[in-house]
């Protein structure tokens, strides 16, 4: 089964899903530009790059032209973010997903960085494809928030168990390393060459 979904460009007239209008918007879709996603079952879960995910270039001029047109980031990150947001919604809604892997390919004709919702269109198309693939329905009034959560992912948290996180919290990781950034309670910061609780003796 091959699933193809599209989401069209949109031009906002009033409001934005994340601004002071509390999600109320007035916008227009533009049928000349769209993002298209193709999803099909496969042995492994895979995201296929498109022309916006170039890593090999004919020349330096080719690289510069590509960056000017599409920026530094391609669409693979959006495919991953959309899939993650979909899975998290299902988990939070107590929806058990079957163990099925798939491949996602995408393409888009929406101009980048001009306010036409290119990233949101890719995420929306992925969501629609995943809903059909897993036979899951996300209510229309909920779907925009799920899409927004994928298009603007939350920052990652450092693992609490790693040594780097411990040092950030001021915990020593061994003799002579990872000194505490702040003095113990009840003591002031010590200055170099000045013993605690006394006058410096030359």
Secondary structure, 3 states (H helix, E strand, C coil): CEEEEEEEEEEEEECCCCCCCCCCCEEEEEEEEEEEEEEEECCCCEECCCHHHCCCCCCHHHHHHHHHHHCCCCCHHHHHHHHHHHHHHHHHCCCCCCCCCEEEEEEECCCCCCCCCHHHHHHHHHHHHHHHHHCCCCCHHHHHHHHHHHHCCCCCCCCCCCHHHHHHCCCCCECCECCCCCCCCCCCCCCCCCCCCCCCCC
